Amino acid sequence: MNDTKTSAPVDPRLLEILVCPVTKGPLRYDRERGELISDKAGLAYPIRDGIPIMLPDEARRLDG
């Protein structure tokens, strides 16, 4: 099984309306890592097969 984080592109219109489920604040798209970053919450939400996984339990904690 391939571990392709961004095998499909994310719809730009979707990125415009998504917010962090924890803070309800804005997200920024990290294309290299295939994640949506919530600086306010210190979380990075993964994108799998072009679908953002907006679950806090699935998010990676940002260091620093």
All heavy atoms as a GROMACS GRO file, in nm:
protein
  497
    1MET      N    1   0.084  -0.119   0.000
    1MET     CA    2   0.000   0.000   0.000
    1MET      C    3   0.088   0.124   0.000
    1MET      O    4   0.178   0.138   0.080
    1MET     CB    5  -0.089  -0.002   0.124
    1MET     CG    6  -0.188   0.109   0.128
    1MET     SD    7  -0.314   0.067   0.249
    1MET     CE    8  -0.343   0.224   0.319
    2ASN      N    9   0.063   0.214  -0.092
    2ASN     CA   10   0.142   0.338  -0.100
    2ASN      C   11   0.095   0.438   0.002
    2ASN      O   12  -0.023   0.454   0.027
    2ASN     CB   13   0.128   0.400  -0.240
    2ASN     CG   14   0.198   0.318  -0.345
    2ASN    OD1   15   0.283   0.235  -0.313
    2ASN    ND2   16   0.163   0.339  -0.470
    3ASP      N   17   0.191   0.509   0.060
    3ASP     CA   18   0.157   0.614   0.158
    3ASP      C   19   0.164   0.748   0.086
    3ASP      O   20   0.256   0.825   0.105
    3ASP     CB   21   0.253   0.610   0.275
    3ASP     CG   22   0.215   0.710   0.383
    3ASP    OD1   23   0.098   0.752   0.387
    3ASP    OD2   24   0.303   0.746   0.463
    4THR      N   25   0.065   0.775   0.002
    4THR     CA   26   0.061   0.900  -0.072
    4THR      C   27  -0.033   0.996  -0.003
    4THR      O   28  -0.154   0.978  -0.005
    4THR     CB   29   0.015   0.877  -0.218
    4THR    OG1   30  -0.109   0.809  -0.216
    4THR    CG2   31   0.117   0.796  -0.296
    5LYS      N   32   0.026   1.096   0.059
    5LYS     CA   33  -0.054   1.191   0.136
    5LYS      C   34  -0.143   1.276   0.046
    5LYS      O   35  -0.254   1.309   0.082
    5LYS     CB   36   0.037   1.283   0.217
    5LYS     CG   37   0.103   1.214   0.333
    5LYS     CD   38   0.186   1.314   0.409
    5LYS     CE   39   0.256   1.250   0.525
    5LYS     NZ   40   0.339   1.341   0.597
    6THR      N   41  -0.090   1.313  -0.069
    6THR     CA   42  -0.165   1.405  -0.155
    6THR      C   43  -0.179   1.346  -0.295
    6THR      O   44  -0.137   1.405  -0.392
    6THR     CB   45  -0.096   1.542  -0.162
    6THR    OG1   46   0.039   1.521  -0.208
    6THR    CG2   47  -0.095   1.613  -0.030
    7SER      N   48  -0.237   1.228  -0.306
    7SER     CA   49  -0.252   1.165  -0.436
    7SER      C   50  -0.354   1.240  -0.522
    7SER      O   51  -0.354   1.227  -0.642
    7SER     CB   52  -0.293   1.019  -0.421
    7SER     OG   53  -0.415   1.009  -0.353
    8ALA      N   54  -0.440   1.317  -0.459
    8ALA     CA   55  -0.536   1.397  -0.533
    8ALA      C   56  -0.529   1.540  -0.481
    8ALA      O   57  -0.512   1.561  -0.362
    8ALA     CB   58  -0.677   1.342  -0.515
    9PRO      N   59  -0.539   1.639  -0.569
    9PRO     CA   60  -0.534   1.778  -0.523
    9PRO      C   61  -0.658   1.815  -0.441
    9PRO      O   62  -0.765   1.757  -0.460
    9PRO     CB   63  -0.526   1.860  -0.651
    9PRO     CG   64  -0.582   1.771  -0.755
    9PRO     CD   65  -0.554   1.628  -0.713
   10VAL      N   66  -0.640   1.911  -0.353
   10VAL     CA   67  -0.752   1.960  -0.272
   10VAL      C   68  -0.821   2.072  -0.349
   10VAL      O   69  -0.756   2.158  -0.406
   10VAL     CB   70  -0.701   2.012  -0.136
   10VAL    CG1   71  -0.816   2.066  -0.054
   10VAL    CG2   72  -0.629   1.903  -0.062
   11ASP      N   73  -0.952   2.069  -0.350
   11ASP     CA   74  -1.031   2.171  -0.418
   11ASP      C   75  -1.006   2.306  -0.352
   11ASP      O   76  -1.030   2.322  -0.232
   11ASP     CB   77  -1.178   2.133  -0.409
   11ASP     CG   78  -1.269   2.226  -0.488
   11ASP    OD1   79  -1.230   2.342  -0.514
   11ASP    OD2   80  -1.380   2.183  -0.522
   12PRO      N   81  -0.957   2.406  -0.426
   12PRO     CA   82  -0.930   2.537  -0.367
   12PRO      C   83  -1.053   2.601  -0.302
   12PRO      O   84  -1.041   2.672  -0.203
   12PRO     CB   85  -0.882   2.621  -0.486
   12PRO     CG   86  -0.839   2.524  -0.589
   12PRO     CD   87  -0.920   2.400  -0.566
   13ARG      N   88  -1.170   2.574  -0.356
   13ARG     CA   89  -1.292   2.630  -0.297
   13ARG      C   90  -1.316   2.571  -0.158
   13ARG      O   91  -1.366   2.640  -0.069
   13ARG     CB   92  -1.412   2.603  -0.387
   13ARG     CG   93  -1.406   2.682  -0.518
   13ARG     CD   94  -1.512   2.638  -0.612
   13ARG     NE   95  -1.488   2.497  -0.644
   13ARG     CZ   96  -1.559   2.425  -0.730
   13ARG    NH1   97  -1.660   2.479  -0.792
   13ARG    NH2   98  -1.530   2.300  -0.754
   14LEU      N   99  -1.281   2.445  -0.141
   14LEU     CA  100  -1.294   2.380  -0.011
   14LEU      C  101  -1.199   2.443   0.090
   14LEU      O  102  -1.236   2.470   0.204
   14LEU     CB  103  -1.266   2.230  -0.024
   14LEU     CG  104  -1.281   2.145   0.101
   14LEU    CD1  105  -1.423   2.152   0.155
   14LEU    CD2  106  -1.241   2.002   0.073
   15LEU      N  107  -1.077   2.471   0.046
   15LEU     CA  108  -0.979   2.533   0.135
   15LEU      C  109  -1.025   2.670   0.184
   15LEU      O  110  -0.992   2.710   0.296
   15LEU     CB  111  -0.844   2.546   0.064
   15LEU     CG  112  -0.774   2.415   0.030
   15LEU    CD1  113  -0.647   2.442  -0.049
   15LEU    CD2  114  -0.744   2.333   0.153
   16GLU      N  115  -1.100   2.740   0.101
   16GLU     CA  116  -1.148   2.874   0.138
   16GLU      C  117  -1.251   2.870   0.250
   16GLU      O  118  -1.262   2.966   0.328
   16GLU     CB  119  -1.210   2.943   0.017
   16GLU     CG  120  -1.110   2.984  -0.087
   16GLU     CD  121  -1.177   3.044  -0.210
   16GLU    OE1  122  -1.297   3.077  -0.204
   16GLU    OE2  123  -1.108   3.058  -0.312
   17ILE      N  124  -1.328   2.762   0.261
   17ILE     CA  125  -1.436   2.758   0.360
   17ILE      C  126  -1.402   2.678   0.486
   17ILE      O  127  -1.471   2.691   0.586
   17ILE     CB  128  -1.567   2.705   0.298
   17ILE    CG1  129  -1.551   2.563   0.248
   17ILE    CG2  130  -1.615   2.798   0.189
   17ILE    CD1  131  -1.681   2.498   0.204
   18LEU      N  132  -1.298   2.597   0.480
   18LEU     CA  133  -1.262   2.516   0.597
   18LEU      C  134  -1.202   2.602   0.708
   18LEU      O  135  -1.126   2.694   0.681
   18LEU     CB  136  -1.162   2.408   0.560
   18LEU     CG  137  -1.216   2.289   0.484
   18LEU    CD1  138  -1.102   2.196   0.445
   18LEU    CD2  139  -1.319   2.214   0.566
   19VAL      N  140  -1.237   2.569   0.832
   19VAL     CA  141  -1.177   2.633   0.949
   19VAL      C  142  -1.135   2.524   1.046
   19VAL      O  143  -1.182   2.410   1.037
   19VAL     CB  144  -1.274   2.732   1.019
   19VAL    CG1  145  -1.308   2.848   0.928
   19VAL    CG2  146  -1.399   2.661   1.068
   20CYS      N  147  -1.052   2.558   1.139
   20CYS     CA  148  -1.008   2.464   1.241
   20CYS      C  149  -1.128   2.424   1.328
   20CYS      O  150  -1.199   2.512   1.378
   20CYS     CB  151  -0.900   2.528   1.327
   20CYS     SG  152  -0.849   2.425   1.467
   21PRO      N  153  -1.152   2.295   1.347
   21PRO     CA  154  -1.265   2.253   1.430
   21PRO      C  155  -1.246   2.286   1.578
   21PRO      O  156  -1.344   2.291   1.653
   21PRO     CB  157  -1.274   2.102   1.407
   21PRO     CG  158  -1.140   2.062   1.358
   21PRO     CD  159  -1.083   2.180   1.288
   22VAL      N  160  -1.124   2.310   1.620
   22VAL     CA  161  -1.096   2.341   1.760
   22VAL      C  162  -1.116   2.490   1.789
   22VAL      O  163  -1.186   2.528   1.882
   22VAL     CB  164  -0.953   2.297   1.800
   22VAL    CG1  165  -0.920   2.339   1.942
   22VAL    CG2  166  -0.937   2.146   1.783
   23THR      N  167  -1.054   2.574   1.705
   23THR     CA  168  -1.055   2.719   1.731
   23THR      C  169  -1.153   2.795   1.642
   23THR      O  170  -1.179   2.913   1.668
   23THR     CB  171  -0.916   2.778   1.706
   23THR    OG1  172  -0.885   2.768   1.566
   23THR    CG2  173  -0.809   2.709   1.790
   24LYS      N  174  -1.202   2.731   1.538
   24LYS     CA  175  -1.287   2.796   1.436
   24LYS      C  176  -1.209   2.904   1.362
   24LYS      O  177  -1.266   2.990   1.296
   24LYS     CB  178  -1.415   2.857   1.495
   24LYS     CG  179  -1.495   2.761   1.579
   24LYS     CD  180  -1.546   2.644   1.500
   24LYS     CE  181  -1.637   2.557   1.583
   24LYS     NZ  182  -1.590   2.423   1.604
   25GLY      N  183  -1.076   2.900   1.374
   25GLY     CA  184  -0.990   2.997   1.308
   25GLY      C  185  -0.944   2.949   1.171
   25GLY      O  186  -0.974   2.837   1.128
   26PRO      N  187  -0.870   3.034   1.101
   26PRO     CA  188  -0.826   3.003   0.965
   26PRO      C  189  -0.721   2.892   0.962
   26PRO      O  190  -0.652   2.866   1.060
   26PRO     CB  191  -0.767   3.135   0.916
   26PRO     CG  192  -0.725   3.205   1.040
   26PRO     CD  193  -0.823   3.165   1.147
   27LEU      N  194  -0.711   2.830   0.847
   27LEU     CA  195  -0.612   2.726   0.821
   27LEU      C  196  -0.524   2.769   0.706
   27LEU      O  197  -0.569   2.843   0.618
   27LEU     CB  198  -0.681   2.595   0.785
   27LEU     CG  199  -0.770   2.533   0.891
   27LEU    CD1  200  -0.859   2.426   0.829
   27LEU    CD2  201  -0.687   2.475   1.004
   28ARG      N  202  -0.401   2.724   0.707
   28ARG     CA  203  -0.315   2.747   0.590
   28ARG      C  204  -0.273   2.612   0.534
   28ARG      O  205  -0.255   2.515   0.608
   28ARG     CB  206  -0.196   2.836   0.623
   28ARG     CG  207  -0.099   2.781   0.722
   28ARG     CD  208   0.015   2.880   0.750
   28ARG     NE  209   0.090   2.837   0.865
   28ARG     CZ  210   0.189   2.749   0.861
   28ARG    NH1  211   0.226   2.696   0.747
   28ARG    NH2  212   0.252   2.714   0.972
   29TYR      N  213  -0.261   2.608   0.404
   29TYR     CA  214  -0.232   2.484   0.332
   29TYR      C  215  -0.082   2.467   0.318
   29TYR      O  216  -0.014   2.552   0.263
   29TYR     CB  217  -0.299   2.490   0.195
   29TYR     CG  218  -0.280   2.369   0.108
   29TYR    CD1  219  -0.278   2.241   0.160
   29TYR    CD2  220  -0.266   2.383  -0.029
   29TYR    CE1  221  -0.262   2.130   0.079
   29TYR    CE2  222  -0.252   2.274  -0.112
   29TYR     CZ  223  -0.249   2.148  -0.057
   29TYR     OH  224  -0.235   2.038  -0.139
   30ASP      N  225  -0.029   2.356   0.370
   30ASP     CA  226   0.111   2.320   0.352
   30ASP      C  227   0.116   2.214   0.243
   30ASP      O  228   0.092   2.095   0.270
   30ASP     CB  229   0.170   2.268   0.484
   30ASP     CG  230   0.318   2.237   0.475
   30ASP    OD1  231   0.369   2.214   0.362
   30ASP    OD2  232   0.384   2.233   0.579
   31ARG      N  233   0.142   2.256   0.122
   31ARG     CA  234   0.140   2.166   0.006
   31ARG      C  235   0.247   2.058   0.017
   31ARG      O  236   0.223   1.943  -0.016
   31ARG     CB  237   0.161   2.248  -0.122
   31ARG     CG  238   0.142   2.169  -0.249
   31ARG     CD  239   0.166   2.256  -0.371
   31ARG     NE  240   0.086   2.375  -0.372
   31ARG     CZ  241  -0.031   2.387  -0.433
   31ARG    NH1  242  -0.081   2.284  -0.498
   31ARG    NH2  243  -0.099   2.498  -0.429
   32GLU      N  244   0.367   2.093   0.066
   32GLU     CA  245   0.477   1.997   0.076
   32GLU      C  246   0.443   1.880   0.168
   32GLU      O  247   0.473   1.766   0.138
   32GLU     CB  248   0.604   2.065   0.125
   32GLU     CG  249   0.679   2.138   0.018
   32GLU     CD  250   0.814   2.187   0.069
   32GLU    OE1  251   0.869   2.128   0.163
   32GLU    OE2  252   0.862   2.286   0.012
   33ARG      N  253   0.383   1.911   0.282
   33ARG     CA  254   0.351   1.806   0.379
   33ARG      C  255   0.212   1.747   0.358
   33ARG      O  256   0.178   1.647   0.419
   33ARG     CB  257   0.360   1.861   0.522
   33ARG     CG  258   0.501   1.884   0.567
   33ARG     CD  259   0.501   1.933   0.711
   33ARG     NE  260   0.630   1.909   0.771
   33ARG     CZ  261   0.653   1.818   0.865
   33ARG    NH1  262   0.555   1.746   0.914
   33ARG    NH2  263   0.773   1.802   0.915
   34GLY      N  264   0.130   1.812   0.276
   34GLY     CA  265  -0.006   1.764   0.255
   34GLY      C  266  -0.090   1.777   0.380
   34GLY      O  267  -0.158   1.683   0.421
   35GLU      N  268  -0.084   1.896   0.441
   35GLU     CA  269  -0.157   1.921   0.565
   35GLU      C  270  -0.222   2.058   0.564
   35GLU      O  271  -0.178   2.147   0.492
   35GLU     CB  272  -0.060   1.916   0.685
   35GLU     CG  273   0.006   1.784   0.708
   35GLU     CD  274   0.108   1.787   0.819
   35GLU    OE1  275   0.178   1.890   0.836
   35GLU    OE2  276   0.119   1.686   0.888
   36LEU      N  277  -0.324   2.072   0.647
   36LEU     CA  278  -0.383   2.202   0.675
   36LEU      C  279  -0.339   2.240   0.815
   36LEU      O  280  -0.359   2.163   0.911
   36LEU     CB  281  -0.536   2.197   0.666
   36LEU     CG  282  -0.591   2.175   0.526
   36LEU    CD1  283  -0.742   2.159   0.532
   36LEU    CD2  284  -0.554   2.290   0.435
   37ILE      N  285  -0.279   2.357   0.829
   37ILE     CA  286  -0.219   2.400   0.955
   37ILE      C  287  -0.308   2.500   1.026
   37ILE      O  288  -0.350   2.599   0.967
   37ILE     CB  289  -0.081   2.466   0.930
   37ILE    CG1  290   0.008   2.378   0.843
   37ILE    CG2  291  -0.014   2.504   1.061
   37ILE    CD1  292   0.048   2.248   0.903
   38SER      N  293  -0.332   2.473   1.154
   38SER     CA  294  -0.398   2.570   1.241
   38SER      C  295  -0.292   2.623   1.336
   38SER      O  296  -0.255   2.555   1.432
   38SER     CB  297  -0.512   2.505   1.320
   38SER     OG  298  -0.561   2.597   1.417
   39ASP      N  299  -0.241   2.742   1.306
   39ASP     CA  300  -0.137   2.801   1.391
   39ASP      C  301  -0.191   2.829   1.531
   39ASP      O  302  -0.121   2.811   1.630
   39ASP     CB  303  -0.082   2.929   1.328
   39ASP     CG  304  -0.002   2.899   1.201
   39ASP    OD1  305   0.087   2.812   1.206
   39ASP    OD2  306  -0.031   2.962   1.098
   40LYS      N  307  -0.315   2.871   1.539
   40LYS     CA  308  -0.376   2.905   1.667
   40LYS      C  309  -0.388   2.784   1.759
   40LYS      O  310  -0.362   2.792   1.878
   40LYS     CB  311  -0.514   2.968   1.642
   40LYS     CG  312  -0.573   3.039   1.760
   40LYS     CD  313  -0.699   3.114   1.718
   40LYS     CE  314  -0.756   3.194   1.832
   40LYS     NZ  315  -0.878   3.264   1.792
   41ALA      N  316  -0.427   2.669   1.704
   41ALA     CA  317  -0.442   2.546   1.782
   41ALA      C  318  -0.311   2.468   1.793
   41ALA      O  319  -0.300   2.379   1.876
   41ALA     CB  320  -0.550   2.458   1.722
   42GLY      N  321  -0.215   2.500   1.706
   42GLY     CA  322  -0.090   2.424   1.704
   42GLY      C  323  -0.108   2.283   1.652
   42GLY      O  324  -0.044   2.190   1.696
   43LEU      N  325  -0.199   2.269   1.552
   43LEU     CA  326  -0.230   2.138   1.496
   43LEU      C  327  -0.215   2.139   1.345
   43LEU      O  328  -0.237   2.241   1.279
   43LEU     CB  329  -0.373   2.097   1.532
   43LEU     CG  330  -0.404   2.077   1.679
   43LEU    CD1  331  -0.554   2.055   1.698
   43LEU    CD2  332  -0.326   1.959   1.735
   44ALA      N  333  -0.180   2.023   1.290
   44ALA     CA  334  -0.172   2.003   1.146
   44ALA      C  335  -0.263   1.889   1.109
   44ALA      O  336  -0.244   1.775   1.154
   44ALA     CB  337  -0.028   1.973   1.105
   45TYR      N  338  -0.366   1.919   1.030
   45TYR     CA  339  -0.463   1.819   0.989
   45TYR      C  340  -0.418   1.755   0.858
   45TYR      O  341  -0.386   1.826   0.763
   45TYR     CB  342  -0.601   1.883   0.970
   45TYR     CG  343  -0.655   1.941   1.098
   45TYR    CD1  344  -0.638   2.075   1.130
   45TYR    CD2  345  -0.722   1.860   1.190
   45TYR    CE1  346  -0.685   2.128   1.249
   45TYR    CE2  347  -0.770   1.912   1.310
   45TYR     CZ  348  -0.751   2.046   1.338
   45TYR     OH  349  -0.798   2.098   1.456
   46PRO      N  350  -0.416   1.621   0.852
   46PRO     CA  351  -0.368   1.555   0.729
   46PRO      C  352  -0.470   1.565   0.616
   46PRO      O  353  -0.589   1.582   0.638
   46PRO     CB  354  -0.352   1.409   0.775
   46PRO     CG  355  -0.452   1.392   0.884
   46PRO     CD  356  -0.457   1.526   0.954
   47ILE      N  357  -0.416   1.554   0.495
   47ILE     CA  358  -0.500   1.546   0.376
   47ILE      C  359  -0.471   1.411   0.313
   47ILE      O  360  -0.356   1.381   0.280
   47ILE     CB  361  -0.469   1.660   0.277
   47ILE    CG1  362  -0.496   1.794   0.343
   47ILE    CG2  363  -0.551   1.644   0.149
   47ILE    CD1  364  -0.449   1.913   0.262
   48ARG      N  365  -0.574   1.328   0.299
   48ARG     CA  366  -0.558   1.194   0.244
   48ARG      C  367  -0.645   1.180   0.120
   48ARG      O  368  -0.765   1.201   0.127
   48ARG     CB  369  -0.596   1.088   0.347
   48ARG     CG  370  -0.506   1.092   0.469
   48ARG     CD  371  -0.534   0.978   0.564
   48ARG     NE  372  -0.459   1.000   0.687
   48ARG     CZ  373  -0.513   1.000   0.808
   48ARG    NH1  374  -0.642   0.980   0.824
   48ARG    NH2  375  -0.438   1.022   0.915
   49ASP      N  376  -0.580   1.144   0.010
   49ASP     CA  377  -0.651   1.129  -0.118
   49ASP      C  378  -0.732   1.252  -0.153
   49ASP      O  379  -0.845   1.243  -0.202
   49ASP     CB  380  -0.741   1.005  -0.114
   49ASP     CG  381  -0.661   0.876  -0.098
   49ASP    OD1  382  -0.551   0.869  -0.156
   49ASP    OD2  383  -0.707   0.786  -0.027
   50GLY      N  384  -0.677   1.370  -0.123
   50GLY     CA  385  -0.742   1.496  -0.156
   50GLY      C  386  -0.850   1.538  -0.058
   50GLY      O  387  -0.917   1.638  -0.080
   51ILE      N  388  -0.868   1.461   0.050
   51ILE     CA  389  -0.973   1.490   0.149
   51ILE      C  390  -0.911   1.531   0.281
   51ILE      O  391  -0.837   1.454   0.342
   51ILE     CB  392  -1.064   1.368   0.170
   51ILE    CG1  393  -1.129   1.327   0.038
   51ILE    CG2  394  -1.169   1.396   0.277
   51ILE    CD1  395  -1.197   1.193   0.042
   52PRO      N  396  -0.937   1.655   0.327
   52PRO     CA  397  -0.886   1.697   0.457
   52PRO      C  398  -0.953   1.618   0.569
   52PRO      O  399  -1.076   1.604   0.571
   52PRO     CB  400  -0.925   1.845   0.465
   52PRO     CG  401  -0.955   1.886   0.325
   52PRO     CD  402  -1.005   1.763   0.256
   53ILE      N  403  -0.873   1.565   0.659
   53ILE     CA  404  -0.924   1.489   0.774
   53ILE      C  405  -0.928   1.586   0.892
   53ILE      O  406  -0.827   1.611   0.957
   53ILE     CB  407  -0.834   1.367   0.806
   53ILE    CG1  408  -0.808   1.284   0.680
   53ILE    CG2  409  -0.896   1.284   0.918
   53ILE    CD1  410  -0.931   1.228   0.612
   54MET      N  411  -1.046   1.642   0.916
   54MET     CA  412  -1.061   1.751   1.013
   54MET      C  413  -1.100   1.700   1.152
   54MET      O  414  -1.189   1.753   1.216
   54MET     CB  415  -1.163   1.852   0.961
   54MET     CG  416  -1.129   1.911   0.825
   54MET     SD  417  -0.966   1.986   0.817
   54MET     CE  418  -0.990   2.121   0.930
   55LEU      N  419  -1.032   1.599   1.198
   55LEU     CA  420  -1.056   1.542   1.330
   55LEU      C  421  -0.937   1.572   1.420
   55LEU      O  422  -0.824   1.535   1.387
   55LEU     CB  423  -1.076   1.390   1.321
   55LEU     CG  424  -1.190   1.342   1.233
   55LEU    CD1  425  -1.183   1.192   1.214
   55LEU    CD2  426  -1.322   1.382   1.296
   56PRO      N  427  -0.959   1.636   1.534
   56PRO     CA  428  -0.847   1.668   1.624
   56PRO      C  429  -0.765   1.545   1.663
   56PRO      O  430  -0.643   1.554   1.677
   56PRO     CB  431  -0.916   1.732   1.744
   56PRO     CG  432  -1.041   1.792   1.688
   56PRO     CD  433  -1.085   1.695   1.580
   57ASP      N  434  -0.830   1.430   1.675
   57ASP     CA  435  -0.757   1.307   1.711
   57ASP      C  436  -0.662   1.260   1.601
   57ASP      O  437  -0.567   1.187   1.628
   57ASP     CB  438  -0.855   1.194   1.743
   57ASP     CG  439  -0.930   1.217   1.873
   57ASP    OD1  440  -0.886   1.303   1.952
   57ASP    OD2  441  -1.032   1.149   1.896
   58GLU      N  442  -0.688   1.301   1.478
   58GLU     CA  443  -0.603   1.263   1.364
   58GLU      C  444  -0.494   1.367   1.337
   58GLU      O  445  -0.405   1.344   1.256
   58GLU     CB  446  -0.688   1.247   1.238
   58GLU     CG  447  -0.785   1.132   1.243
   58GLU     CD  448  -0.716   0.998   1.227
   58GLU    OE1  449  -0.620   0.988   1.148
   58GLU    OE2  450  -0.758   0.902   1.294
   59ALA      N  451  -0.504   1.482   1.400
   59ALA     CA  452  -0.410   1.592   1.375
   59ALA      C  453  -0.276   1.568   1.442
   59ALA      O  454  -0.267   1.502   1.545
   59ALA     CB  455  -0.470   1.724   1.422
   60ARG      N  456  -0.173   1.624   1.380
   60ARG     CA  457  -0.038   1.619   1.433
   60ARG      C  458  -0.012   1.748   1.510
   60ARG      O  459  -0.047   1.856   1.463
   60ARG     CB  460   0.060   1.607   1.316
   60ARG     CG  461   0.206   1.609   1.354
   60ARG     CD  462   0.294   1.592   1.232
   60ARG     NE  463   0.285   1.702   1.138
   60ARG     CZ  464   0.354   1.816   1.150
   60ARG    NH1  465   0.433   1.837   1.251
   60ARG    NH2  466   0.339   1.912   1.059
   61ARG      N  467   0.045   1.735   1.631
   61ARG     CA  468   0.080   1.854   1.709
   61ARG      C  469   0.202   1.922   1.648
   61ARG      O  470   0.298   1.854   1.610
   61ARG     CB  471   0.111   1.817   1.853
   61ARG     CG  472  -0.010   1.780   1.932
   61ARG     CD  473   0.002   1.836   2.074
   61ARG     NE  474  -0.127   1.844   2.136
   61ARG     CZ  475  -0.208   1.948   2.129
   61ARG    NH1  476  -0.174   2.054   2.062
   61ARG    NH2  477  -0.324   1.947   2.190
   62LEU      N  478   0.197   2.053   1.638
   62LEU     CA  479   0.312   2.128   1.588
   62LEU      C  480   0.409   2.152   1.703
   62LEU      O  481   0.367   2.184   1.814
   62LEU     CB  482   0.266   2.262   1.530
   62LEU     CG  483   0.169   2.254   1.413
   62LEU    CD1  484   0.125   2.395   1.374
   62LEU    CD2  485   0.231   2.183   1.297
   63ASP      N  486   0.535   2.136   1.674
   63ASP     CA  487   0.638   2.161   1.776
   63ASP      C  488   0.685   2.305   1.768
   63ASP      O  489   0.710   2.355   1.660
   63ASP     CB  490   0.758   2.067   1.755
   63ASP     CG  491   0.720   1.922   1.776
   63ASP    OD1  492   0.632   1.896   1.861
   63ASP    OD2  493   0.778   1.836   1.709
   64GLY      N  494   0.697   2.366   1.883
   64GLY     CA  495   0.749   2.502   1.888
   64GLY      C  496   0.643   2.598   1.870
   64GLY      O  497   0.616   2.694   1.831
   0.00000   0.00000   0.00000
